[in-house]
Amino acid sequence: MALDISTLETWLWDAACTIRGPVDAPKYKDYILPLIFLKRLSDVFDDEIKNLSQQFGNLKTTLKLVEQDHKLVRFYIPEPARWENIRKQTTGIGQYLTDVVRSVARENPKLQGVIDMVDFNATAAGSRIIGDDYLVALVDVLSRHRLGLNDVEPDILGRAYEYLIRKFAEGQGQSAGEFYTPREVAILMANIIDPEPGMEIYDPCCGSGGLLIKSNLKFLEKYGVRQNGRLRLPETIKPIKVFGQEINATTFAMARMNTFIHDIEADIQIGDTMNNPAFKDDMGRLRKFHRVVANPMWNQEFPPETYENDTYERFRFGIPPSSSADWGWLQHMMASLKENGRMAVVLDTGAVSRGSGNQGSNRERDIRRAFVEADLIEAVVLMPENLFYNTTAPGIILVVNRDKRHPGEILLINASKLYSKGRPKNYLTEEHIQKIATLYHDWRAEDGLSAIITKEEAAKNDFNLSPSRYVASNNKEEVLPLEEALVLLREAEEERSQADQILTEVLQKLGFGGFSEEI
C-alpha cells in the first residue's frame, strides 16, 4: 500500500525529532532529504534486481551480472550504499554516509553535485555538527518504510521537501508553495497539456520538478506498456524530454534527484529565469518548447528594470506592475513557446480580473487585453479554495494555446466546488480531475460548471476572465481574497508614487520647486 500523506508527515516529524538539538530546524531537510533520496535509490535498485532475477533465474546470478554490466539497471548502487548495509553501521556512520553518497555520485555522474553535497561528518568549532548517535537514530527512523517502485507516489521527494519546508523553514522567508504544487493539480495540468511523442516540456520555475514528472507520467500512461511492474515506452515511441530552471539551490538539487530517479531525459539548470534564462538557441535567443507548465510564485515583485532592460524581447504585450509579476512570467513563457505550442500555468485568481472595470489604464488589464485580442488565451479554470500549501486562496489554471482548436473562443471552468474536504488542505479526487479535463478536451459548456465566451464578450466585460463572473456557483457573492486585496493595494500605492513623481517634475518645470503633501 502506498505511503499516505498523513503517515509520511508523521514519519518525517519523527525523523526531524531524532536530530533536534544539534541541528537548527531549517537545516533538518539538508540531512533528511539526501538520506530519503539514498533510501529511495536503494529500494528502487532492489526492486529492479528482483524484477531482473525473474528474467535471469535467481538473485545471485542477477547481482553478478549487474556487477559486470551496470547498464542492466537504470542506476547502479554500490554494495556499501545499499540500505541494508547502511543500517548495519553503528560506529563511524558520519564518515560512512559521506563516503557512500559520494560513491553513488561517482557511479551515476548525473548525481554529481546533487546527492554528494552534504558532509555528514562535518565539524564546527572543533566539534561534530551532528554526532554518530543522532545519525544512527535517523537511519533507524528512515528504515521504517520502503520507498520502492510500488511503495510511494512518484514525487515522494517533493512531498517530503514540501512538508519539511512548511514545518521547519517558513521562518527563513520561504514557503512551500514556492516549490511544490499539489499532486492532483499537477496531474490535471499534465492532462491539459497532454504531451505527445518527441515533445520538449519546459518549466521556468520548476521547484522540485513535480509538474515535469507528472507530465512524463501522463505521457507514459498514454503511450507506455507495463513490463515487470513498470511502464515502458515501445521502441517505436519517441520519449519526451523535460527542461527546467530553478533559482533555489536546494530545490534545484531536488528536481535533479526527482528526474533522475524517474529515468526522465531531463536538463535542469540553476539560476534566475527572469533575469538570466538558461535555455537559449545557437543565436542567443530564447529556446522554444512544445509545451510549458509552471506554478510561479504568485504576485512576485520585480523592479521595473527587470522588464525594461530585457534583451530577449519577452515583454511585447506590456510591462507588468512591480507589485505582481504574474503577467511577466506569462510573457516569458509565451516567448518560450513554439508556434503551435500550449501551456498551462497556475496563478493567483486576480491575474485574470485585476484592473477590469477601472477607469483609465491598468497594466495587468492592458496586457490581458493584448493576449485576448491576439487570441492566445484558450481556457481559465478556477480551482477550489484551500488547495495550495502556502495560501487558502483558490488560484486559477490559465491555458494559453498558439494553435487554438476553437479560434475566437475562451472556455471558462468554475471548478470551485469540485473538491473533497481534507485536513489541513482540500484535495481533488480522480473523478474531479477527470471531470475538469473532460470539459476542457471536449470543449463543452455545462450549466453551473463551464461557459464558452467569445473574444467580443470578453471585451464587453473589460477583459475580466474570472470564471465565476460567467459561471454562477450557488449565487454566492464573490469575496475578494486577502492576497488579491493586498496586491491591489500595492498597485494603487505604486500608481500614486508614479503620479507624485510626474507631478513633482511638472512643478519643478513650472518653478514651484517640487511637490509635498503639505502644499
N, C-alpha and C positions, 0 to 999 in steps of 0.2 A: 504493500500500500504506500502511495506517495506521501512524503512528509508534508503535513498540512501547515498552514501559516502559524497557527497557534503553537503547535509542537516545535516548529522551527524557532519561534521567538523565545519560548521557554528554554530551549537548548542553548541559544546564543546568549541569553541572560546568564545562565549557569556558567557558560564559558567565560564571560566577562567577569563574573564574580571570582573566578579562580585566580585572576591576575589583578584583582582590585588591591590597591595599596602600592605596589611597586611601579605601576604604570598609570599615568593620568588618563582619565576617561576618554578624551578624544583620540588617544593613541591605541585604545583597545583593538580597533579594526586593523591597525598595522601589523599586529601579531596574529590575530584570529583569522583574518581573511586568507593570508598565504597558506595557513595550515588547512583551512577548509578546502582551498583550491588543490593543495597537495593530496588531501584525502580523496577528493573528487577524482583527480587524475588516477590515483592508485586504485580506487574502486572500479572505475571505468576500465582501466587496464586489466584488472582481474576478470571483469565481465567479458572482455574481448578474448582473453586467454581461454575462458570457459567455453565461449562460443566456438573458438577455433579448435578446441580439443574434440568437439563433436566431428569436425572435419578430418583431423589428423589421428584420431583414435583414442588418445589418452592425454592427460595433463602433462606428464613428464616429457613425452615426445614433443608436445606443443611448446613447452618452455624452452627446450633445447633448440628447436627450430627458430623460435623468436630471438633467442640469444644470438644465433648465427645471422639472422636477417631481420633487422628491426623494422623493415618496411612492411612486414606482415601485419603490424598494428598501426593505428593512427598516430600514436606517440609511444615512446619507449620509456618505461620507468625502471631505472637500475634497481637491483635487488635491495640494497640498503635503504632506498627511498620508499619501498613498499610499506604500506601502513602497518602490516603485521610485524615488521621488523622495527619500525619506529616505536610501537607500543612496548617492545621488549626493553627499550633503553631506560634505565633508572638512574644512571650517573652520566655526567658529561653530556647531557642531552642538548644543551645550548649549542655547543660546537657541532654535535651530531646533526642537528636540524639545519644549521647553516651550511654544513658540507653537503647534505643530501639535496637541498633546494638548488644549490649550485651545480650539482651533478645532473639534476633533471634539466637545468637550463643548458648545460653542455650537450646533452643528448638530444635536446629539442631546441635548436637555435632560435626559433620564433619566440621562445620564452626568455631569452637573454634580456636582462634589464626589466623584466616583469616579475617573475617569481623569486628571483635571487636578490632582491633589493634589501631585504631585512637581514640584519646580523643578530641572530638570537643569542649570541654570546657577547654582545656589546657591553661596554662599561662606561660609566660616567663618574668622574671624580674618584677613580680607582676602584669602584665597586660595580658589580653586575647590575644592569638595569632591571633585568628580570631573571631571578635565580632558577636553578635547575628544578627545585621542588615545585615552583609555580608552573614551570613548563611541563613537568610530568603530570601535574594535576590537569592542565589544559588539554594535553593529549588524551588523557583518560576521559574527560568530558566529551571531546570531539569524537571519541570512538563509539559513542552510544548509537549512532545512526549510520547506516550505509548511505553512500551518495552515488550509487551506480546508475546505470542507464535507465533502469525502470524504478528507481527508488525516489527520485526527486524530479520536480519540474525542470525544464531545460535551463531556466535562468536562476538557478539556486544561488549563484554568486551575487547577482543583482539584488535578489530578495534579502540575502544576508547583509549586504552592504547598506541597503535601504534601512534596515532595522537598526544597525549599529550607528549609522549617521543620525537617524531620527532620535535614538535613545540617548546617545552619548556625545554627539558632536555639534548639535544645533547651536550651542553656545559659542561656537567658533565662527558664527556668521554665515553658516551654510545650512541648507535644508535639503532633506532627502529628495524632495520633489524636483530639485535641480538635476538629479542624477537618475531618477528611476520613474518609469511610467507604469502604472498598474497593469498587470499581465493581460487582463481582459480588454483593456483599452488598446494595448499593443496588438493583441490578436485581431481586434476589429479593424485597426488601421492596416494590418497586413492583408486582411480580406478586401479592403477597399483598393489598395494599390495593386494587389493581385499580380505578383511578379511572373514573368514569362521566361522561358529558357534563354540563357545567354545575357540576360539583362544585368546592368550595373545599378546598385541601390546605394543611396547616399544619405547620411545623417550628419549634418554640420555641427551638431551639439550632442554627440551620441551617448554621453553618460556612460553607464556600464554596458552599453551595447544591446539592451533588451529589444529595442524596436527592430534592429537589424537581424537579431536572432529569430524573432517571431516572423519576420518577413521570409527568412530562409526556411523556417519550419512550415509555413504556409505553402511555399514552393515545393518542398519535399512531399507534403501531404497530397498535393495535386498531381505531381509527376513521378513520385518515387514508388518503389515496391519494397515490401518488407522482407528482409533476409536476415536470419539469425537474430531476430528481435530488433533489428534496426532498419529504418527507412533508407534505402539507397537508390540513387538515380540509375536508370538503364544507361548503357553506353551511348545510346542514340540521343540522349537528352543532355544538352549543354548546361552546366551548373551556372547559377548566378554568382556574382562577385559583389561584396559589400565594401563600402568605403565610409570611414567615419573620422571626425575630428573632435577632440575633447580638450578643454583648457585645463582641467584639474588633473594633476599628475597621478594621484591615486586612482581616480575613476578611469583615467586612460588605461592604467595597468589592468583594471578590472575588465574593461572592454576587450583588451588583448587576450586576457585569460579566457573570457567567455567565448570569443570567436574561435580561439584555438581549440578549446575542448569540444566544440561542436563541429570541428573539421570543416569550417567555412573558409572559403578563399576570401581573405579579408586584408584590407590595407587601412590600419588605424593609425592616425597621426595625432601628436600632441600639439596644442597651440591655440591661439586666439583667432577663431574663424572670422570674426567681423573685421579685425584689423590686419590679419595675416592669413588668408585662406591657404590651406595646404595643397589643394589639388588644382593643378594648372596643366594646360596643354603645352605643346612644344613652342608655341608662340608667346607663352607667358599669360595667356588669357585663362579665365576660369574653365576648368574641365566641366563637361556637361554629362548628365546621367539620365538613364531611362526613368528612374523613379527616385523620389525624395520622400523621406519620412522623418519627422522630428517632433520633439517636445521641448522647444527652447524655454529658458527661464521667462516666465510671464512678466510683462511690463518692466523689462530690464532697462536700466538707464545708461545711455551712452551720450557722451558730449557731442555737440554738433559737428566737431572736427572729424569724427569717425565717418560721417557721411560726406561732408564737404571735401575731404581730402582723399576720397576713394579713387583708386586708379583703375578699377575694374568695370566701371560704368554700370554698377549694380542698381543705383537708386534713381532710375529714369522716371519712375512714377511719382517721385517726390521725396522730400526729406521728412522723416517722422519726427514727432516731438521728442525732446530729451527725456521726457517722463515715461515713454514706452517705446521699446524697440520692436514691438510685435510686427509692424509693417516694414521695419528694416530687415528683420530676419526673413520675412516672406519674400522681399525683393532679392535678397541674397540667394535664396533657394530658387526663385524664378530664373535668375541669371545662371543657375547651375543645372537647369532642366533642359533636356533635349527638346527639339521642335514638336515631337509627338509625345512628350513626357507627361507624367501625372505625379502629383504629390499630395500627401495628407499630413496636416500639421495641427498639433494641439496648441490652443491659445486660450487666453482669458476671454470670457464672453464679451467683454467690452470692445474687443478688437473688431467685431462686426457691427457695432452700433454707436460707439462713441463719436460725437460730433454731429450726428444726424439730427436735424431739427434746429441746429444752432443758426443764428444769424451770422452772415459773413463767412469767412474762410475757416476751415478746420483741417489741419494737416492729415489726420487719420482718415477723416471722411473723404477728403480730396483724393488720397491715394486709393482708398477703397473704390471710389467712383471710377478712377482710371482703370482699375482691374476689371470692374464690371463692364465698362464701355469697350474694353479690349476683349471681352467675352472669355475671360480666363477662369472665373470662379464657377465651378460646377456644382458644388454642394456645401451645405453647412449642417453639421449635426450638433444639436445641443445635448450635452451629457447630463446625467443626474448630479445632484449635489453630493458633497462629502465622499467623492470617489478618489480624489487625488490626495497624496500624502501630506503635502505642506499647506493645504487650504481646504476649506469646506465649500469654496466656490465651485460651480458646476463645470465650467470650461466648455469649449467647443472643438470640434474637429473641422477644419477648413480644408476642402478638397479643391485643388487647382488642377485643371487639365488643359494642356495645349492642343489637345485633339478631341474636343468635346463630342460626345455621341449625339447630343441634342443642342445644337448651336442656338444661342439666344435665350436659353432657359437655365434656371437655377433650381435645384432641388433642396428644400429646407426640411430637415427632420427634427422634430421635437421629441427626443428620447428621454426627457427629464423624468418620466415616470417608469421607465423600463430599468428597474434595479431591484435587488434584494437587500433587505436591511442587514447590516453587519456591524460588528464591533471590533475595532473602533471605526471602521470605514465601510461604506456601502460597496456593493460589487455587482457586476453584470454576470448573469448566468449564460450558459451556452445558447439557450433559447433567445435571450435578449440580443446577444451578438449576432446570431443568425437573422433575427428579425430586422435589425438595422441594416446589415449587409445586404439582405434581400431587397429591402426598399431602395437602396442605392443602385444595385445592379439591375433591378427590374424597372427602375425609373418610374416609381409609382407614387401617386398621391393617395393617401389613405386618411380618412376622417379621423381627426384627433391625433394623428401621428406625423403626417407629412403633407407638404404642399409644393407645387411646381409653379414658379413665377417667371415672368419674362424680364428681360433687362429693362423694359419700359416701366413695369410695375415697381422694380427696384428703384428706378429714378424717381417715380412719384412719391416713394417713401423716403426720399432723400438718402438713398443707398444704405438704409438700415437693413441688414441681412440677418437680424436675430430671428431664429425660427419661431420663438414664442410670439412674435408680432404677427405671424401669418398662420400659425397653428395653435388654436386655443387649447389650453390644458386646464379643464375644470373651472374655467373663468377665474382662475386665481390671479389676483393682482400682482404684477411684477414688482419685486422689491430690489432696489439697487444693491448689489453685493458691496460689502465694505471695501474690498480690494479695488473695485471699479470706481467707487466714490473717491478713494484716495488718489487714484490716477487722474481723475477729472480735476481734483483739487490742485494737483501738481501741474497739470496742463494750464489751468487758469492762472496759477502763480507765474508760470513761465511766460504766458502771453502778456500778463501785466508787466513783468520785468522788461520784456521786449518793447512794449508800448512806452514804458517810462524812459527807456534808452533813446527811442526815437524822439520823444518829446523833449528830452534834455538836449539832444543835438539841434533840434529846431530852435529852442530857446536860446542856445548859445549863438546860433547864426543870427538871431534877432537882437543879440546883445544883452540878454537878460541874465547871462551867467549861469544858467543851469536850472534844474528843477529839483525841488524838495517838497516833501509832504506838508511843510509848514506854510508854503505860499498860498 
